[in-house]
Amino acid sequence: MAINSIRARRTLALAGAAGVVAAVLSVPSPASAHGVSIMPGSRTNLCYKDLLQNGSTQMPSNPACADAVRQTGTTPLYNWFAVLDSNAGGRGAGYVPDGKLCSAGDRSPYNFSAYNAVRTDWPKTHLTSGANIQLKYSNWAAHPGKFEVYLTKSGWSPAKALAWGDLEHLQTVTNPPQNGGVGTNEGHYYWNLQLPQRSGQHMLFVQWIRSDSQENFFSCSDVVFDGGSGEVTGLAGGKRSAAEVEALGADAENTEADPIHAAGHGEHAAAGEKLAASSNESAVAVPAVAAGLGAVVFASGALVFNRGRRARQHG
């Protein structure tokens, strides 16, 4: 009986210590970098610009964008630059499932699943087959790395879900130059892209692979090869020039974005502390309570064990 009692006390003490360790390790760490194509505009980028034009209703005018908001709310659009997977590590085909390329395989901290929808009425950028364009990619948070650029193959149909086998690799660009402020709506990386011969509607897909972490970003842009020069259709107000689209929301302050993702690169640490103390209170509260309970259990177990030990020494 005495041996069993000693074992029980030791087990209680060890369980308390394990509870403390588990609680500490369960505190989540947020992602911290972002970007999608803004020329040609990605689905999330253009739907966000459409949302800004209808701020009073918080509902984009574009039917595809509006349906996405009905499914997943406005939070993904206010974090339009965060289509990411923190553990992708450069993996693409065979890791990100077919049909989920536009949502980072549904591994983003935000629900971008609705932006995989197979439909032909997403906002579109109009381009010219064979032209040389300047591709612009948001540098909301700047990091070293490379960009893998793809375009759907000739004969692809927008009536089918996007799959890796539909894509032709066009170029790899490493650490391109930047323009504009980091952490702003229009700050971006930029480089030239020679477009191949295409006709009709296609998808431009870009995977940004960071070289300083495992985090990757994924971007889907609906484009039409019809002799255009960057004009966009499908937004409120009808067809707009590339310059007009770039100006939409350029001066808007995105106060609805997750504080970590809305901050510039140098502000991420402070924003992370702010988020932990405010918008993620529920996520932090459970580990904190668990840690407190674990400490109590540990202290109680230790106290019982020590009292039993003293009693045996004096018995």
Contacts in CASP RR format, 6 or more apart in sequence:
PFRMAT RR
TARGET T0000
AUTHOR 0000-0000-0000
METHOD contacts of the structure
MODEL  1
MAINSIRARRTLALAGAAGVVAAVLSVPSPASAHGVSIMPGSRTNLCYKD
LLQNGSTQMPSNPACADAVRQTGTTPLYNWFAVLDSNAGGRGAGYVPDGK
LCSAGDRSPYNFSAYNAVRTDWPKTHLTSGANIQLKYSNWAAHPGKFEVY
LTKSGWSPAKALAWGDLEHLQTVTNPPQNGGVGTNEGHYYWNLQLPQRSG
QHMLFVQWIRSDSQENFFSCSDVVFDGGSGEVTGLAGGKRSAAEVEALGA
DAENTEADPIHAAGHGEHAAAGEKLAASSNESAVAVPAVAAGLGAVVFAS
GALVFNRGRRARQHG
2 312 0 8 1.000
5 308 0 8 1.000
6 305 0 8 1.000
9 301 0 8 1.000
9 304 0 8 1.000
9 305 0 8 1.000
9 308 0 8 1.000
10 305 0 8 1.000
12 297 0 8 1.000
12 300 0 8 1.000
12 301 0 8 1.000
12 304 0 8 1.000
12 305 0 8 1.000
13 298 0 8 1.000
13 301 0 8 1.000
13 302 0 8 1.000
13 305 0 8 1.000
15 297 0 8 1.000
16 294 0 8 1.000
16 295 0 8 1.000
16 297 0 8 1.000
16 298 0 8 1.000
16 301 0 8 1.000
17 294 0 8 1.000
17 298 0 8 1.000
19 290 0 8 1.000
19 291 0 8 1.000
19 293 0 8 1.000
19 294 0 8 1.000
19 297 0 8 1.000
19 298 0 8 1.000
20 291 0 8 1.000
20 292 0 8 1.000
20 294 0 8 1.000
20 295 0 8 1.000
20 298 0 8 1.000
22 290 0 8 1.000
23 287 0 8 1.000
23 288 0 8 1.000
23 290 0 8 1.000
23 291 0 8 1.000
23 292 0 8 1.000
23 294 0 8 1.000
24 287 0 8 1.000
24 291 0 8 1.000
26 286 0 8 1.000
26 287 0 8 1.000
26 290 0 8 1.000
27 284 0 8 1.000
27 287 0 8 1.000
28 280 0 8 1.000
28 283 0 8 1.000
30 109 0 8 1.000
30 258 0 8 1.000
30 260 0 8 1.000
30 272 0 8 1.000
30 275 0 8 1.000
30 280 0 8 1.000
31 82 0 8 1.000
31 84 0 8 1.000
31 86 0 8 1.000
31 109 0 8 1.000
31 215 0 8 1.000
31 260 0 8 1.000
31 261 0 8 1.000
32 141 0 8 1.000
32 215 0 8 1.000
32 260 0 8 1.000
32 261 0 8 1.000
32 268 0 8 1.000
33 84 0 8 1.000
33 140 0 8 1.000
33 141 0 8 1.000
33 142 0 8 1.000
33 143 0 8 1.000
33 210 0 8 1.000
33 213 0 8 1.000
33 215 0 8 1.000
33 217 0 8 1.000
33 265 0 8 1.000
34 79 0 8 1.000
34 81 0 8 1.000
34 82 0 8 1.000
34 84 0 8 1.000
34 138 0 8 1.000
34 140 0 8 1.000
34 141 0 8 1.000
34 217 0 8 1.000
34 261 0 8 1.000
35 81 0 8 1.000
35 82 0 8 1.000
35 83 0 8 1.000
35 84 0 8 1.000
35 137 0 8 1.000
35 138 0 8 1.000
35 139 0 8 1.000
35 140 0 8 1.000
35 141 0 8 1.000
35 208 0 8 1.000
35 217 0 8 1.000
35 219 0 8 1.000
36 42 0 8 1.000
36 44 0 8 1.000
36 45 0 8 1.000
36 80 0 8 1.000
36 81 0 8 1.000
36 83 0 8 1.000
36 137 0 8 1.000
36 138 0 8 1.000
36 206 0 8 1.000
36 217 0 8 1.000
36 218 0 8 1.000
36 219 0 8 1.000
37 45 0 8 1.000
37 135 0 8 1.000
37 136 0 8 1.000
37 137 0 8 1.000
37 138 0 8 1.000
37 204 0 8 1.000
37 206 0 8 1.000
37 219 0 8 1.000
37 221 0 8 1.000
38 45 0 8 1.000
38 136 0 8 1.000
38 137 0 8 1.000
38 138 0 8 1.000
38 186 0 8 1.000
38 188 0 8 1.000
38 246 0 8 1.000
39 125 0 8 1.000
39 133 0 8 1.000
39 134 0 8 1.000
39 135 0 8 1.000
39 136 0 8 1.000
39 188 0 8 1.000
39 230 0 8 1.000
39 242 0 8 1.000
39 246 0 8 1.000
40 125 0 8 1.000
40 127 0 8 1.000
40 135 0 8 1.000
40 204 0 8 1.000
40 221 0 8 1.000
40 222 0 8 1.000
40 223 0 8 1.000
40 230 0 8 1.000
41 123 0 8 1.000
41 125 0 8 1.000
41 221 0 8 1.000
41 232 0 8 1.000
41 245 0 8 1.000
42 80 0 8 1.000
42 83 0 8 1.000
42 219 0 8 1.000
42 220 0 8 1.000
42 221 0 8 1.000
43 64 0 8 1.000
43 65 0 8 1.000
43 102 0 8 1.000
43 115 0 8 1.000
43 122 0 8 1.000
43 123 0 8 1.000
43 220 0 8 1.000
43 221 0 8 1.000
43 222 0 8 1.000
44 76 0 8 1.000
44 77 0 8 1.000
44 80 0 8 1.000
44 81 0 8 1.000
44 83 0 8 1.000
44 112 0 8 1.000
44 115 0 8 1.000
45 80 0 8 1.000
45 81 0 8 1.000
45 138 0 8 1.000
46 62 0 8 1.000
46 65 0 8 1.000
46 122 0 8 1.000
46 123 0 8 1.000
46 232 0 8 1.000
46 235 0 8 1.000
46 245 0 8 1.000
47 60 0 8 1.000
47 62 0 8 1.000
47 64 0 8 1.000
47 65 0 8 1.000
47 68 0 8 1.000
47 69 0 8 1.000
47 77 0 8 1.000
47 80 0 8 1.000
47 115 0 8 1.000
47 123 0 8 1.000
48 77 0 8 1.000
48 78 0 8 1.000
48 80 0 8 1.000
49 235 0 8 1.000
49 245 0 8 1.000
49 248 0 8 1.000
49 249 0 8 1.000
50 60 0 8 1.000
50 61 0 8 1.000
50 62 0 8 1.000
50 65 0 8 1.000
50 123 0 8 1.000
50 234 0 8 1.000
50 235 0 8 1.000
50 236 0 8 1.000
51 58 0 8 1.000
51 59 0 8 1.000
51 60 0 8 1.000
51 65 0 8 1.000
51 69 0 8 1.000
51 74 0 8 1.000
51 77 0 8 1.000
52 248 0 8 1.000
52 249 0 8 1.000
52 252 0 8 1.000
53 60 0 8 1.000
53 61 0 8 1.000
53 235 0 8 1.000
53 236 0 8 1.000
53 237 0 8 1.000
53 248 0 8 1.000
54 60 0 8 1.000
54 61 0 8 1.000
54 236 0 8 1.000
58 69 0 8 1.000
58 74 0 8 1.000
59 66 0 8 1.000
59 69 0 8 1.000
60 66 0 8 1.000
60 69 0 8 1.000
60 77 0 8 1.000
60 236 0 8 1.000
61 235 0 8 1.000
61 236 0 8 1.000
61 237 0 8 1.000
62 121 0 8 1.000
62 122 0 8 1.000
62 123 0 8 1.000
62 234 0 8 1.000
62 235 0 8 1.000
62 236 0 8 1.000
63 121 0 8 1.000
64 117 0 8 1.000
64 119 0 8 1.000
64 121 0 8 1.000
64 122 0 8 1.000
64 123 0 8 1.000
65 77 0 8 1.000
65 122 0 8 1.000
65 123 0 8 1.000
67 114 0 8 1.000
67 117 0 8 1.000
68 76 0 8 1.000
68 77 0 8 1.000
68 114 0 8 1.000
68 115 0 8 1.000
68 117 0 8 1.000
69 77 0 8 1.000
71 113 0 8 1.000
71 114 0 8 1.000
72 111 0 8 1.000
72 112 0 8 1.000
72 113 0 8 1.000
72 114 0 8 1.000
74 256 0 8 1.000
75 110 0 8 1.000
75 111 0 8 1.000
75 256 0 8 1.000
76 110 0 8 1.000
76 111 0 8 1.000
76 112 0 8 1.000
76 114 0 8 1.000
76 115 0 8 1.000
78 254 0 8 1.000
78 256 0 8 1.000
78 257 0 8 1.000
78 258 0 8 1.000
79 110 0 8 1.000
79 257 0 8 1.000
79 258 0 8 1.000
79 261 0 8 1.000
81 138 0 8 1.000
81 140 0 8 1.000
81 261 0 8 1.000
82 108 0 8 1.000
82 109 0 8 1.000
82 110 0 8 1.000
82 258 0 8 1.000
82 261 0 8 1.000
83 102 0 8 1.000
83 103 0 8 1.000
83 104 0 8 1.000
83 108 0 8 1.000
83 112 0 8 1.000
83 115 0 8 1.000
83 217 0 8 1.000
83 218 0 8 1.000
83 219 0 8 1.000
84 104 0 8 1.000
84 107 0 8 1.000
84 108 0 8 1.000
84 109 0 8 1.000
84 215 0 8 1.000
84 216 0 8 1.000
84 217 0 8 1.000
84 218 0 8 1.000
85 96 0 8 1.000
85 104 0 8 1.000
85 105 0 8 1.000
85 107 0 8 1.000
85 108 0 8 1.000
85 215 0 8 1.000
85 216 0 8 1.000
85 218 0 8 1.000
86 107 0 8 1.000
86 213 0 8 1.000
86 214 0 8 1.000
86 215 0 8 1.000
87 107 0 8 1.000
87 214 0 8 1.000
87 215 0 8 1.000
88 95 0 8 1.000
88 96 0 8 1.000
88 104 0 8 1.000
88 107 0 8 1.000
88 209 0 8 1.000
88 214 0 8 1.000
88 215 0 8 1.000
88 216 0 8 1.000
89 209 0 8 1.000
89 214 0 8 1.000
89 215 0 8 1.000
89 216 0 8 1.000
90 207 0 8 1.000
90 209 0 8 1.000
90 214 0 8 1.000
90 216 0 8 1.000
91 216 0 8 1.000
92 164 0 8 1.000
92 207 0 8 1.000
93 164 0 8 1.000
93 165 0 8 1.000
94 164 0 8 1.000
96 104 0 8 1.000
96 105 0 8 1.000
96 164 0 8 1.000
96 218 0 8 1.000
97 105 0 8 1.000
98 161 0 8 1.000
98 162 0 8 1.000
98 163 0 8 1.000
98 164 0 8 1.000
98 165 0 8 1.000
99 116 0 8 1.000
99 161 0 8 1.000
99 162 0 8 1.000
99 163 0 8 1.000
100 106 0 8 1.000
100 113 0 8 1.000
100 116 0 8 1.000
101 116 0 8 1.000
101 162 0 8 1.000
101 163 0 8 1.000
101 164 0 8 1.000
101 205 0 8 1.000
101 218 0 8 1.000
101 220 0 8 1.000
102 112 0 8 1.000
102 115 0 8 1.000
102 116 0 8 1.000
102 162 0 8 1.000
102 218 0 8 1.000
102 220 0 8 1.000
103 111 0 8 1.000
103 112 0 8 1.000
103 113 0 8 1.000
103 115 0 8 1.000
103 116 0 8 1.000
103 218 0 8 1.000
104 112 0 8 1.000
104 216 0 8 1.000
104 217 0 8 1.000
104 218 0 8 1.000
105 218 0 8 1.000
106 112 0 8 1.000
106 113 0 8 1.000
109 258 0 8 1.000
110 258 0 8 1.000
115 220 0 8 1.000
116 161 0 8 1.000
116 162 0 8 1.000
118 158 0 8 1.000
118 159 0 8 1.000
118 160 0 8 1.000
118 161 0 8 1.000
119 158 0 8 1.000
120 158 0 8 1.000
120 159 0 8 1.000
120 201 0 8 1.000
121 234 0 8 1.000
122 222 0 8 1.000
122 234 0 8 1.000
123 222 0 8 1.000
123 232 0 8 1.000
123 233 0 8 1.000
123 234 0 8 1.000
123 235 0 8 1.000
124 201 0 8 1.000
124 222 0 8 1.000
124 223 0 8 1.000
124 224 0 8 1.000
124 232 0 8 1.000
124 233 0 8 1.000
124 234 0 8 1.000
125 221 0 8 1.000
125 222 0 8 1.000
125 223 0 8 1.000
125 224 0 8 1.000
125 230 0 8 1.000
125 231 0 8 1.000
125 232 0 8 1.000
125 242 0 8 1.000
126 223 0 8 1.000
126 224 0 8 1.000
126 226 0 8 1.000
126 227 0 8 1.000
126 228 0 8 1.000
126 229 0 8 1.000
126 230 0 8 1.000
126 231 0 8 1.000
126 232 0 8 1.000
126 233 0 8 1.000
127 133 0 8 1.000
127 195 0 8 1.000
127 223 0 8 1.000
127 224 0 8 1.000
127 225 0 8 1.000
127 226 0 8 1.000
127 227 0 8 1.000
127 228 0 8 1.000
127 229 0 8 1.000
127 230 0 8 1.000
128 195 0 8 1.000
128 225 0 8 1.000
128 227 0 8 1.000
128 228 0 8 1.000
128 229 0 8 1.000
129 195 0 8 1.000
129 196 0 8 1.000
129 197 0 8 1.000
129 198 0 8 1.000
129 199 0 8 1.000
129 225 0 8 1.000
129 227 0 8 1.000
130 194 0 8 1.000
130 195 0 8 1.000
130 196 0 8 1.000
130 197 0 8 1.000
130 198 0 8 1.000
131 195 0 8 1.000
131 229 0 8 1.000
132 192 0 8 1.000
132 193 0 8 1.000
132 194 0 8 1.000
132 195 0 8 1.000
133 192 0 8 1.000
133 193 0 8 1.000
133 195 0 8 1.000
133 230 0 8 1.000
134 190 0 8 1.000
134 191 0 8 1.000
134 192 0 8 1.000
134 193 0 8 1.000
135 149 0 8 1.000
135 190 0 8 1.000
135 191 0 8 1.000
135 192 0 8 1.000
135 193 0 8 1.000
135 206 0 8 1.000
136 188 0 8 1.000
136 189 0 8 1.000
136 190 0 8 1.000
137 147 0 8 1.000
137 176 0 8 1.000
137 188 0 8 1.000
137 189 0 8 1.000
137 190 0 8 1.000
137 206 0 8 1.000
137 208 0 8 1.000
137 219 0 8 1.000
138 187 0 8 1.000
138 188 0 8 1.000
138 189 0 8 1.000
139 178 0 8 1.000
139 180 0 8 1.000
139 181 0 8 1.000
139 182 0 8 1.000
139 183 0 8 1.000
139 187 0 8 1.000
139 188 0 8 1.000
139 189 0 8 1.000
140 182 0 8 1.000
140 183 0 8 1.000
140 184 0 8 1.000
140 187 0 8 1.000
140 261 0 8 1.000
140 264 0 8 1.000
141 182 0 8 1.000
141 183 0 8 1.000
141 261 0 8 1.000
141 264 0 8 1.000
141 265 0 8 1.000
141 268 0 8 1.000
142 178 0 8 1.000
142 182 0 8 1.000
142 265 0 8 1.000
143 210 0 8 1.000
143 211 0 8 1.000
143 212 0 8 1.000
143 213 0 8 1.000
143 265 0 8 1.000
144 175 0 8 1.000
144 210 0 8 1.000
144 211 0 8 1.000
144 212 0 8 1.000
145 174 0 8 1.000
145 175 0 8 1.000
145 208 0 8 1.000
145 209 0 8 1.000
145 210 0 8 1.000
145 211 0 8 1.000
145 212 0 8 1.000
146 172 0 8 1.000
146 173 0 8 1.000
146 174 0 8 1.000
146 175 0 8 1.000
146 208 0 8 1.000
146 209 0 8 1.000
146 211 0 8 1.000
147 172 0 8 1.000
147 173 0 8 1.000
147 174 0 8 1.000
147 176 0 8 1.000
147 189 0 8 1.000
147 191 0 8 1.000
147 206 0 8 1.000
147 207 0 8 1.000
147 208 0 8 1.000
147 209 0 8 1.000
148 169 0 8 1.000
148 172 0 8 1.000
148 206 0 8 1.000
148 207 0 8 1.000
148 208 0 8 1.000
148 209 0 8 1.000
149 169 0 8 1.000
149 170 0 8 1.000
149 171 0 8 1.000
149 172 0 8 1.000
149 173 0 8 1.000
149 193 0 8 1.000
149 204 0 8 1.000
149 205 0 8 1.000
149 206 0 8 1.000
150 167 0 8 1.000
150 168 0 8 1.000
150 169 0 8 1.000
150 170 0 8 1.000
150 204 0 8 1.000
150 205 0 8 1.000
150 206 0 8 1.000
150 207 0 8 1.000
151 167 0 8 1.000
151 168 0 8 1.000
151 170 0 8 1.000
151 195 0 8 1.000
151 196 0 8 1.000
151 198 0 8 1.000
151 202 0 8 1.000
151 203 0 8 1.000
151 204 0 8 1.000
151 205 0 8 1.000
152 162 0 8 1.000
152 166 0 8 1.000
152 167 0 8 1.000
152 168 0 8 1.000
152 202 0 8 1.000
152 203 0 8 1.000
152 205 0 8 1.000
153 165 0 8 1.000
153 166 0 8 1.000
153 167 0 8 1.000
153 168 0 8 1.000
154 197 0 8 1.000
154 198 0 8 1.000
154 199 0 8 1.000
156 166 0 8 1.000
156 202 0 8 1.000
156 203 0 8 1.000
158 201 0 8 1.000
158 202 0 8 1.000
158 203 0 8 1.000
158 222 0 8 1.000
160 166 0 8 1.000
162 203 0 8 1.000
162 205 0 8 1.000
162 220 0 8 1.000
166 203 0 8 1.000
167 205 0 8 1.000
168 196 0 8 1.000
170 193 0 8 1.000
170 194 0 8 1.000
170 196 0 8 1.000
171 193 0 8 1.000
173 191 0 8 1.000
176 189 0 8 1.000
176 190 0 8 1.000
176 191 0 8 1.000
177 189 0 8 1.000
177 190 0 8 1.000
177 191 0 8 1.000
178 187 0 8 1.000
178 188 0 8 1.000
178 189 0 8 1.000
178 190 0 8 1.000
179 187 0 8 1.000
179 188 0 8 1.000
179 190 0 8 1.000
180 186 0 8 1.000
180 187 0 8 1.000
180 188 0 8 1.000
181 187 0 8 1.000
182 264 0 8 1.000
182 265 0 8 1.000
183 262 0 8 1.000
183 263 0 8 1.000
183 264 0 8 1.000
183 265 0 8 1.000
185 249 0 8 1.000
185 250 0 8 1.000
185 252 0 8 1.000
185 254 0 8 1.000
186 246 0 8 1.000
186 250 0 8 1.000
195 225 0 8 1.000
198 225 0 8 1.000
199 225 0 8 1.000
199 226 0 8 1.000
200 224 0 8 1.000
200 225 0 8 1.000
200 226 0 8 1.000
201 222 0 8 1.000
201 223 0 8 1.000
201 224 0 8 1.000
202 222 0 8 1.000
202 223 0 8 1.000
202 224 0 8 1.000
202 225 0 8 1.000
203 220 0 8 1.000
203 221 0 8 1.000
203 222 0 8 1.000
203 223 0 8 1.000
204 220 0 8 1.000
204 221 0 8 1.000
204 223 0 8 1.000
205 218 0 8 1.000
205 219 0 8 1.000
205 220 0 8 1.000
205 221 0 8 1.000
206 218 0 8 1.000
206 219 0 8 1.000
206 221 0 8 1.000
207 216 0 8 1.000
207 217 0 8 1.000
207 218 0 8 1.000
207 219 0 8 1.000
208 216 0 8 1.000
208 217 0 8 1.000
208 218 0 8 1.000
208 219 0 8 1.000
209 216 0 8 1.000
210 216 0 8 1.000
229 242 0 8 1.000
230 241 0 8 1.000
230 242 0 8 1.000
231 239 0 8 1.000
231 240 0 8 1.000
231 241 0 8 1.000
231 242 0 8 1.000
232 239 0 8 1.000
232 240 0 8 1.000
232 242 0 8 1.000
232 245 0 8 1.000
233 239 0 8 1.000
233 240 0 8 1.000
235 245 0 8 1.000
235 248 0 8 1.000
240 248 0 8 1.000
254 262 0 8 1.000
255 262 0 8 1.000
258 275 0 8 1.000
258 279 0 8 1.000
259 271 0 8 1.000
259 272 0 8 1.000
259 274 0 8 1.000
259 275 0 8 1.000
259 278 0 8 1.000
259 279 0 8 1.000
260 268 0 8 1.000
260 271 0 8 1.000
260 272 0 8 1.000
260 275 0 8 1.000
262 271 0 8 1.000
263 270 0 8 1.000
263 271 0 8 1.000
276 284 0 8 1.000
END
